[in-house]
């Protein structure tokens, strides 16, 4: 029997039981749609994280106080006060692979101007922080060495701060805003960067000289962190080694002892976040893939029913010359058609659901061609795997017994 005839017979059998065929496809449809949607969310999250990290500078290096203990282990408060101004100054003056270095201290609270207020943080940095974080002053200017030396009460603000404090459209340059009880004169406005890929507002930022924040706001002598930027991305590992050597020497850490600081780069952060999102994506896909298994069991069940219902038809076909391989092919084609048709509908459903999530929930998604092809291939294999045994049973029927079947 020709392949074309087998396909025609399979189509006829399925169209005679449209509702049953659709209900059988439903497991495959839901399974494929779920897999594509979950993979789209996982890949979108991965790209979003990578994009956010790239926005901060691929060669950025962060130095934080305290040992590198991950997993939520609490440290003694004194361990978080190990970075000093001398560490920043030595990194600035002695390293050869860093293009920019800035201390980092911050304090959270309410900013007030007139009758308006807005909750945010003031971050104490040096002017090189703008280079490290790829920020630009649009109006006014950044503070300089003179303001740092005198712990001047000046600041540079982002567009969100401008919009929430200066609601009447006045020029913020030269105006004085209050942070807690400290007045800060606005000397510059940063160019807007908008929201990053993770939905965080990059314009809700206030920068001030690090000496101002340390002395006038926090009254501390230690740094909460140090930001740096390697000359090139390829120099990152060498720069980290330089930083570690200088800080270990400054802190008089003996060979073999644990650091009282930890250094990590954007590359390390990117690698860690990528591995995490990949793991979550696989987990989501496996959970969604359970629907495919359930759908496959549904195909096997309905094919068994079909073989039982059409036993006399099978006997008649075999009595007029149909071979076992023809019967096997006929029922296997029916199973594959159910699976593939369900897969096509599932692909459309998965893509539609992914875009619905993107526009309704504003979640990042990324539909890769390989995820569609993989889902489609899996549903085809599912049809073959779960349809083979019922088809083999039909092919092995005795023609005489089949014709006698009631």
DOLOSE-818725 format. One record per residue: residue in one letter; x, y, z of N, C-alpha, C in turn. Coordinates in pm, whole numbers, plus 32768, in hexadecimal, padded with zeros to 4 digits. Atoms other than C-alpha are relative to their C-alpha. Layout:
# residues N
AXYZXYZXYZ;...
END
This chain:
# residues 406
X80557F8880008000800080008058807C8000;X7FAC7F8A800C808981547FA07FF68059807B;X7FFA7FA47F8D80EC825780A17F8F80667FF9;X806B7F9D80117FF0835080107F7B7FC8802E;X807E803F7FD77ED3825B80407FF97FF08098;X7FFD800D7F6F7F40821B81A67FDF80848044;X801D7F7B7FC87F37839281ED7F6C80207FF1;X808F7FE680177DDB83AE81507FA97FB28062;X804C80547FA27D5C828E8226800B803B808E;X7FEB7FC77F7B7DF4832C835F7FB080808012;X804D7F827FF87D56847F83117F6C7FE1800C;X808E80257FF97C0683D982D57FDA7FCD808A;X801C80367F7B7C19831E84207FF8806F8068;X7FFF7F937F9E7C6B845C84DE7F8A805E7FED;X80727FA680197B5F853284357F7C7FC18027;X807B80437FD47A59842C848B7FEB800C8096;X80087FF07F6E7AA8846685FC804780828028;X7FBB7F7E7FEE7AFE85DB8604801280248093;X7FF87FD67F737AAB861C877280637FA9804D;X7FA580597FBA7B6484E987EC8091801D7FD9;X7F797FE0802D7C9385428717803180828040;X7FD77F807FC47C9286A8879E80217FF08093;X7FE680167F727C798637890680827FB58017;X7F8080477FF77D9B854A88C88074805F7FE8;X7F967F9E801D7E65866A8835801580608074;X7FFC7F957F9C7E198747896180797FF4805C;X7F8B80137FAB7F2986AD8A398080802F7FBB;X7F8B7FD3804D802A86E889257FFF80977FF0;X800B7F6E80137FA8884988E6802D8049807E;X7FDC7FBE7F817FC488A98A5580937FEA801E;X7F73801D7FE4811587FC8A76805F80547FAE;X7FA87FB2805881B788A189487FF48095801F;X80147F727FE0811C89F38999804580278082;X7FC17FE47F7E819689DE8B02809980027FF4;X7F6E8006801082F789798A9D8034807E7FBC;X7FD37F88804883188A9889A37FF4807C8057;X80147F8B7FAA82898B958A99806780048070;X7F9E80047F92836A8B248BB8808E801D7FCE;X7F7B7FE68038849F8B218ADA800E80927FD5;X7FFD7F73802984448C7A8A528017805B8079;X7FED7FB17F86842B8D048BB5808E7FEF8035;X7F79801A7FCF85708C5C8C1A806B80437FAC;X7F9E7FC1805886318CD38AEA7FF580998006;X80117F6F7FF3859A8E2F8B0C80408036807E;X7FC27FD77F8186088E448C7780987FFF7FF3;X7F70800C801387648DD28C14803680767FB0;X7FD47F8D805287848EDB8B047FF28083804C;X80177F867FB386F38FE28BEC807080178064;X7F947FF57F9D87F78F998CF8808380237FBB;X7F857FE3804A89128F988BF8800180907FCE;X80097F76802F889590E28B6B801680628071;X7FEF7FA77F8D8881917F8CC280928007802B;X7F7380037FDA89E291108D148054804C7F9B;X7FB67FB780688A5F91968BC67FEE8097800E;X801A7F717FEE89BC92E68C12805A803C806C;X7FAB7FCF7F938A9393038D4A80957FFD7FDC;X7F758007802A8BD392C48C8680377F748010;X7FD3808B7FFB8C5D91708C2D80857FEE8049;X7F7F800B7FBC8DB191C28CCA7FFF803F808B;X800B7FC67F7B8D2C92498E1380267F98806A;X7FD580557F928DC291BB8F537FCC803C8082;X80377FD17F828D2391D290AB804F7FC28074;X7FB9802F7F898DE191B991F47FA8801D8079;X80557FF17F8B8D13917D932C804A7FD3807E;X7FBF802B7F848D7D915E94987FCB7F79802E;X802A80827FCB8D6C90139551802E7F8D7FA9;X7FD78077804A8DCE8EB494EB7F927FDA7F9D;X805D802980698D2B8E1D93B87FB17F86802F;X8053806D7FCB8C258D5294717F76800B7FC0;X80807FFD80458AF58CFB939E7FA17F9D8042;X806580597FC989B18C5493FD7FC08038807E;X80467FC17F9089368D4F94FF80467FF78085;X7FB6800A7F818A478D1D96088017808D8036;X7FEF7F7D7FC28A488E4496F8808F8013802E;X7F797FE27FD58B8F8EF097477FFC80688070;X7FF47F9D7F978C018FBF986D7FFF808C7FC1;X80057F7A803A8BB591349831808A803C7FE4;X7F7A7FC980158D2691889853803F7FCB7F80;X7FCA8039807B8D7090A2972C7FD2804D7F85;X80337FB2806F8CA4918C96528038808E8000;X7FC37F7B7FF98D8092B796AA80947FFA7FDD;X7F728017801B8EC7923B9619803980587F91;X7FCF7FAB806D8EDD932494EC800C80908031;X7FE67F777FD38F7994779537802280597F88;X7FDB7FA180698FC595B09471808C7FE57FCA;X7F78801F802F91329548946280007F907F99;X800B806C806490C8940F93A57FD9803A7F78;X802A7FBF807C901494E392A38074804E7FC2;X7F937FAD8034913D95D0928480717FAB7FC6;X7F9680588034923694B392567FD57FBE7F7E;X8030803B807E915C940E914F800480677F90;X7FFF7F958064913F955B909C808D801E7FD1;X7F797FD3802092B595A290A7805F7F907FD6;X7F9C806980139361944F90977FDD7F977F97;X802380678063929D93738FA78022802F7F73;X7FDE7FE1808C92FE93618E387F957FD37F9D;X80648038805B91CF92AD8DAB7F7380378016;X80817FC17FE790B7938A8E307FFB80887FBB;X80117F7E8042903394AE8D647FB880648059;X804A7FA77FA68F55953B8E797FE27FB78082;X801E80377F7C8F1C95088FEE7FAC8065804B;X80527FA67FB08E0F959790D07FD57FBC8081;X803980377F848DB39563923E7F6980027FF8;X8092800680018C4A9518928F7FCB7FF9808F;X80497FFF7F818B7D957693C27F7680387FE2;X80877FCF801E8A0895B093CC7FAB8006807E;X805E7FF07F9288EF961994B17F7580147FC5;X80897FF88032877795F3947E7FAD805F8055;X80577FA47FB9866C96EE94DB7FA8804E7FA2;X805B7FAD804E857C97F994618049807C7FCD;X7FD17F82803A85DF991093737F8B80617FFE;X806D7F9E7FF285179A4E93AA802580807FB6;X7FF27F7C803C84E89B8692D77F7780428004;X80817FC07FF083D49C7593387F9E7FA18042;X8066805B7FCB82999BA7936E800C7F737FC7;X7FF18082804183199A8192A3806B7FAD8045;X7F9B80597FCA83D59953932180027F807FAF;X7FF1807C804C84589812928A80657FA78047;X7FA2805B7FBB84F996DF932E80687FC97F9F;X7F94803680538649967A929E807F7FF68054;X7F7F800A7FBB87B9965492F6806180647FC4;X7F937FAD803088DE974192DD807D7FA98004;X7F8A8055800D8A1896929265807C80587FFA;X7F847FB57FFE8B6D971B92BD80697FBE7FA8;X7FA2803780628C6396EC919F8066806B7FDA;X7FA47FA0803E8D82978E90E47FCF80187F70;X802D7FE680898D5698258F8680167F8A7FA1;X7FE5807180598DE796E88EEC7F8F7F998001;X8073805B7FF98CAA96328F557FAC80097F82;X804F7FED807A8BFF96C68E2480397FAF7F8C;X7FC1805080698CFD96208D3F7FE77F6C8015;X8012808E7FE08CDE94D38DF17F727FD27FE1;X808B802780128B6194CF8DE77FC180357F80;X802D7FCD80818B4795738C917F8E8065800F;X80607F937FE98A8B96A68D10803580817FC1;X7FD97F8280408A8B97FF8C6C7FB480738040;X80417F877FCC8A4599598CFA7FC6804D7F8A;X80437FB9806E89459A038C187FFF80968016;X80037F717FDF89229B528CC880588018807A;X7FAA7FE17F908A139BFB8DB680857FB87FF7;X7F7C803F7FFF8B4F9B498E2180097F9F8075;X7FE5805B7F938BD89A388F01805B80458065;X7FA87FC87F9B8C869A8C904780907FD37FE5;X7F74801D801A8E039A8D904480507FED8080;X7FA780177F8E8F309A6C91297FEA80668070;X80157F977F9B8EE69BB691D87F887FDF8058;X807880237FB48D899B45923E80187F848057;X7FE180787FB28E0F99F492B0805780248078;X7FA57FD87F948F249A96937F7FB6804B806F;X80487FAF7F9D8E2E9B80942C7F7F7FBF8030;X807D80447FDD8D159A8094527F88805A7FE3;X80677F9F80268C379B7393987F757FC17FFB;X808B802E80018ABF9B5793B87FC480177F75;X802F7FF680898A829B2B92457FD87F757FCF;X802A8082803589E39A1B91737FDD800B7F6C;X802D800E808B898E99A690147F8B7F9F8004;X807A80507FF3883199188FE27FD27FC97F78;X8038803D8078877C983A8EEA7F78803A7FDD;X807C7FC68035864598898E1E7F877FE0805A;X807180247FAA855797CD8F087FFA805C807A;X7FFB7FA47F8E85CA98A5902B7FCF808B7FD4;X802C7F7D8034859899DD8F557F6980027FF0;X80908003801D843999738EEC7FAD7FFE8080;X804E800D7F8683CA99289050801280748062;X7FE97F907FA584649A5291047FE180877FC0;X80147F80804484529B6690027F887FF47FA2;X807A801F804B82EA9B328F967FCB80777FB0;X802F7F8A804982B89C958F168056801F7F86;X7FAE7FEE807683BE9C6E8E098075805D8011;X7F917FA57FEB84C29D4C8EAB80867FBB7FE7;X7F7A8034801886339D228E5A803D7FD88086;X7FCC802C7F7E86CA9C4F8F72808E8031801E;X7F757FD67FEA882D9CD38F3D80048078805E;X7FF37F947F9E888B9DAA90687F9C7FF88072;X8064800E7F95875C9D41913580397FA98071;X7FD4804C7F8B87899CB192927F927F9E8028;X805D80667FD086E19B6B92EF80347FCD8087;X7FD880307F7D86E39AD1944A7FFA7F678002;X7FFE808F7FE78746996E949F800C7FEE8096;X800A80007F6E86DA992A9604800E8091802E;X7FF17F747FD3875E9A6896AA807380477FBA;X7F8B7FC88043887A9AAA95B77FD8803F7F7A;X801E7FC2808288529BA8949A806B7FDA7F9A;X7FA58020806E88ED9B45934C7FDC80567F87;X80177FAA807589149C39922C80137FAD7F81;X7FFB804B807D88C99BA390D8805C80497F9F;X7FA47FC2805F89EB9BE58FE97FFD7FBB7F78;X80068045808189979AEF8ED67F8A7FA17FF8;X806D805F801A888A9A168E3980347F977F9E;X7FD0806D805488DC98C28DA57FA67FE87F88;X804D802580768870985A8C4A7FAC7F858020;X805B806D7FE0874497738C5E802B7F7C7FC0;X7FE580878034878295FD8C397F847FA98001;X807D804C7FFC861D958C8C7C80097F868058;X8003807E7FB485C6943A8D08805C7F9B7FC0;X7FAB8069803986B9931F8CE17FAA7F877FDE;X80488075802F865A91C88C5D7FBA7FB2806F;X804180437F8F85F791568DBA7F938057803E;X806B7FAA7FD084FF92728DE780298060806D;X7FD17FA67F9885D993408ED28019808B7FC5;X7FF17F76802D85D694BA8EB28091802D8014;X7F757FD77FF8873A95298E61800F80978014;X7FFB7F6E7FF086DD969A8E857FDD802D808E;X801C7FDE7F73867B96898FF780847FFD804C;X7F7780037FCE87E196DF9052802C808B802B;X7FC47F847FCF889197EB911D80927FE28022;X7F7180127FE78A0E9804911B803780788049;X7FC07F957FB38ADC98CE921380927FD98016;X7F7680257FDF8C4E98E1926F80027F998071;X7FFD806B7F9B8CA997AB933880258036808A;X7FDB7FC67F7E8D42988494487F86803F8043;X80797FC27FCA8BF5993A94737FA77F978042;X8056806A7FCB8B3397F794A480417FC0807C;X7FBC80407F8F8C3C9761958B7FFF8058807C;X7FF07FA87F8C8C699892966B7F7E803F802E;X80757FB07FDB8B239953965F7F817FAC8011;X807C804E7FFB8A1F9840962F800D7F818053;X7FF180817FBC8AA996F996B8805D80058078;X7F9B7FF57F968BC797699799804C7F7D8010;X7FB3807C7FFE8C999639973B8088801A7FC0;X7F7A7FF4803A8E05960596DD801F7F8D7FA1;X7FE98071805A8DDA94CB960E7FA7800C7F84;X804C8001807E8D57948894AF7FA47F877FFB;X805B807180148C2D93B0945780267FAD7F86;X7FD4804880778CD5934B9314805980577FAB;X7FAF7FB680618DBC93B091F97FDB7FCC7F75;X801A8024808B8D6193B49089807C801F7FAE;X7F8E7FE980588E6C93938F7F7FDE7FCF7F74;X8013802B808A8E88935F8E0B80877FDA7FC6;X7F85802A80418F9492948D5C8011804A7F7C;X7FE47FB7807C903E93378C307FB67FC17F8B;X804D804980648FAD922A8B4E7FC37F868044;X803F80777FC98ED190FB8B8780667F8F8014;X7F9A80697FF79000901A8B4A805C80148079;X7FA87FE37F8E90B990C88C687FBD7FE68086;X804C800D7F848FAC90738D6780427FA38064;X7FC380617FA390538F3F8DFB80838035803A;X7F837FC67FCF91A48FEF8E137FE680708063;X80227F927FA69101911E8EB47FD17FCB8087;X802F803D7F82905790408FB880777FCE8053;X7F88802F7FB991A88FA4900D804C8075803D;X7FBE7F887FCB924390FF90357FB78036807B;X80507FCD7F9191269171911480127FAA807C;X7FF2805D7F8F9140903B91EF8088800F8043;X7F797FF27FC792B99065921A800C80808052;X7FF67F7F7FBB929C91D4927C7FB17FFE8083;X805480007F88917D919F937080357F9F806A;X7FC6805E7F9F921F906D94128079803D8045;X7F8C7FBD7FC6935C913694457FD4806E8060;X80327F947FAA9299926094D37FC77FC98082;X804580377F8A91D6918195C180587F9E804E;X7F9F80577FBB930D90BC96257FCC7F718011;X803480897FFF926E8F6F95CB80717FA07FDD;X7F93805F801493648E5195EA7FDD7F9C7F92;X80148064806A93958D5494D67FB77F878039;X805180727FD492938C4094F47F858029804E;X80757FD17FB7919F8D1595BE7F9580327F9F;X80727FD7805490488D6F95377FFC80977FF4;X800F7F708016900C8EC694A17F9080388057;X806D7FBD7FB98F3D8FBE95697FB5805E7FA0;X80477FB8806B8EB1904594207FE37F9A7F93;X8012805680748E2B8FAB92E37FED80557F83;X7FFF7FBA80808E539013917A7FB77FAA7F9A;X803F804B806C8D718FAE90607FE5805F7F8C;X800F7FB1807A8D4790228EFB7F777FE97FC3;X807C801280498C22904A8E117FFE7F797FB9;X7FF9808180458C9B8F168D567FD77F8F805E;X802280657F9D8C848E468E927F6C80058022;X808E7FEF7FE18B2F8ED78EE37FAB7FCD7F8D;X804B802D80768AB98E978D7F7FFF7F697FF8;X7FF8809180078B338D308D897FA87FBF806A;X805080387F938A8C8CEF8ED97F6B800E7FE3;X808D7FEA801C89418D898E707FD27FAC7F8A;X80248051807489468CD48D217FEB7F6E8027;X800F808C7FD5897B8B818DC57F817FEE8052;X807A80087FB088608BCB8EB87F8480017FA8;X80747FF78059876C8C328DA77FF67F857FA7;X8003807C805087D08B048CD37FC37F8E8050;X8036806A7FAA87848A1E8DF87F6980108012;X808E7FE67FEF86338AC48E337FB37FE47F7F;X80418019808185E28AB28CBF7FEC7F6B7FE9;X800A80928010862A893D8CB57F967FC8805E;X8063802D7F9E855A890A8DF07F72801E7FD0;X80847FDA8033843489C98D5C7FD97FAA7F89;X801C805180778450890B8C137FDE7F718026;X801C80897FD4845687BC8CCA7F747FF6803D;X808680007FC5832088178D907F9680077F92;X805E7FF48070826F88848C517FFF7F807FAD;X7FF48079805082EE87498BA37FAE7F8D8034;X805680697FC8821E86738C8F7F7E7FF87FB1;X807A7FFD805080F286E38BC180117FB07F80;X7FE7804E8079819486488A8E7FF67F6B801C;X8009808D7FDC81B484FB8B417F6E7FD88012;X808F801A7FED8047850F8BAB7FB97FFA7F79;X8039800080877FEB85668A4480227F817FB4;X7FD6807B804280B3843C89C87FB27F888032;X8050806D7FC77FFB83548AB57F7280057FC8;X80857FF1803D7EB683E48A2D7FFD7FCA7F72;X7FF8803680897F25839088CA7FFF7F688003;X7FFB80937FF67F79822A892F7F777FC88024;X8083802E7FD57E2B820489DD7F9B80047F8E;X80637FF3806A7D5F828488BA801F7FA57F8A;X7FDC805C806C7E2281B287C07FD87F728023;X803080837FD57DD5807C888D7F697FF37FE7;X8092800080167C6580DA88827FE27FF47F6C;X8015800380907C7E8115870D80197F767FC5;X7FE1808880307D207FC186D17F8E7FA18023;X806E80587FD47C0E7F17879C7F8380197FAD;X80787FDE804C7AF67FD086E680087FD27F6F;X7FF0801B80907B887F85858F803D7F777FE5;X7FC8808680117BE97E1A85C17FCD7FBC7F82;X8038803F80797AF87D9E84B2803680437F82;X7FC87FB880757B767EB083C580907FD07FE5;X7F76802F80117CDC7E3D840480017F757FC1;X8009808780387C7B7CD283BF7FDB80037F6E;X802A7FF5808B7BCD7D39827D8073802F7FA7;X7F907FCC80517CFB7DFE8202806B7F937FEE;X7F9A806780097DE67CE1824F7FD27F8C7FA7;X8034806D80527D017BE581A3800680207F6B;X7FF97FDB808E7D127CAB805E808F80267FD8;X7F757FF1802A7E8E7CC0806280548064804C;X7FAF7FA07FB37EF97DCC815B80637FB48057;X7F9880407FB1803E7D6C82008002803B808E;X7FF47FCF7F77808F7D908370804280888006;X7FBB7F7F8001817A7EAE831C7FA380707FD4;X80607F9A802B805A7F64826D7FA580298074;X80557FE27F8C7F7D7F4783A2804F804F8068;X7FAA7FB87FA280A07FB2847F801280907FD6;X7FEB7F78803480E480DE83A17F828055800C;X807F7FB67FFB7F74813F83967FE8803B808B;X801D7FD17F787F4A8155850F8070805A8035;X7F917FAB7FD580A381E985447FF3808B7FC3;X80167F7E8041805582FD84497F92804D8048;X806B7FBD7FB67F11834785048036803D8081;X7FC77FCE7F827FD3836A864C805A80787FE8;X7FA57F92801F80DB844785A97FB2807C7FD5;X80507F8D802C7FD1852385047FBE80468076;X803A7FC37F877F2385558653806B80518049;X7F957FBF7FB5806F85AC86F68033807D7FB9;X7FC97F8E804C80F0869085DE7F9B80717FF7;X80677F9880057FA4874885B87FF480468087;X80017FC47F7B7F99877A872F807B80558018;X7F857FB37FF2810387EF871F7FF880867FBA;X800E7F82804B80B488F686157FA88062804C;X80597FA97FB27F91897A86DF8045802D8082;X7FB87FDF7F858068896B881A8069806A7FEC;X7F9B7F998021817D8A3687747FBD80887FF6;X80487F82800E80828B4287137FCF80328088;X80307FDB7F7A7FED8B3B8872807280328057;X7F8D7FD87FAE81458B4F8914803580897FDC;X7FD07F7C802D81B48C78883F7F9D806C8029;X80667F9F7FD980698D29887C8001801B8095;X7FFE7FEF7F6E807A8CEB89F3807C804E802D;X7F847FB87FDD81E28D6889FF7FF180957FE9;X80117F71801C81898EB2895A7F94803E805A;X80657FCE7FA280548ED28A36804080208087;X7FB97FE97F8281338EB08B698058807C7FF5;X7FA87F8D801482238FB08AD67FB48083800B;X80487F818005811990B98A9C7FA68016807A;X80597FF17F8D803690738BC58050800C8082;X7FB280017F84813490228CD68085804A7FF4;X7F827FB8801A825A90E08C37807B7FAC8026;X7F8E80577FE9833D8FB28C6280537FF57F81;X7FAD8012807984678F908B777FF47F727FCC;X80058085803E84478E708A8280607FFC7F8A;X7FAC8012807785238DE3896E7FDD7F777FC6;X8026807D804184988CDE887F806E7FDB7F9D;X7F93802E805685BB8C2287E77FCA7F997F9D;X802A8060806785958B5B86A480167F728032;X7FE380887FD386368A2F874A7F9A7FCC8063;X8066802F7FA1852C8A26885B7F847FCF7FB7;X8074802A804F84188A118756801D7F7A7FBC;X7FDB807C804684D08905868F800B7F8C8063;X7FF280697F9B8521884387CD7F777FCF802F;X808680267FD383B8884A88457FB87FAF7F95;X80408045806F833E87DF86ED803A7F747FEF;X7FBF8083800D843D86C586DB7FD57FA38071;X802780527F8E83E1864C88387F727FCB7FF1;X808A802F800E826E863E87E87FF67F977F91;X7FFE8067806882BA857986A980317F7B8037;X7FCA807A7FC0838E847F876A7F9B7FC58061;X8067802F7FA38279846D886E7F957FB27FB6;X806580468051817E840D875F80317F777FD3;X7FC88080802D826482FD86D8800E7F9F8075;X7FE580577F8D82C2827988307F807FC5803A;X807B802F7FC08163826688C07F9E7FC27F9D;X805A803A806480BB8206877980307F7B7FCA;X7FC88078803C81A380E9871D7FC27F808038;X802E807E7FC481297FE288147F717FDF7FD5;X8087802180327FB4800187BD80027FDB7F6B;X7FF7801E808F80138003864B80387F747FE9;X7FC58085800A80EA7ECE867B7F997F958026;X806A805D7FD87FC77E23872B7F9F7FEA7F8E;X805C800B80727EE67E718601803E7FAD7F91;X7FBC8047806D7FEA7DEB850C800C7F6B801D;X7FED808D7FDB80067CA385CC7F7B7FB4800E;X808080457FF57E927C5585CB7FF47F917F98;X801D806D805C7E297B0B852F7F8980297FAA;X806E7FD280577D4F7B6183FC7F7D7FB7801A;X807B804F7FED7C557A47843E7FBE80268084;X80377FD97F7E7C2F7A9F85AF7FC9808D7FFC;X802D7F75800B7C117C0D85537F7880087FBA;X807F7FFD80497AF57BC7845B7F8F7FC98057;X806680387FA87A3D7AFF85687FE0805C8076;X800D7FAC7F8A7A667C1786687F7A804C7FFE;X807E7FB77FF4791D7CAD86DF8016807E8050;
END
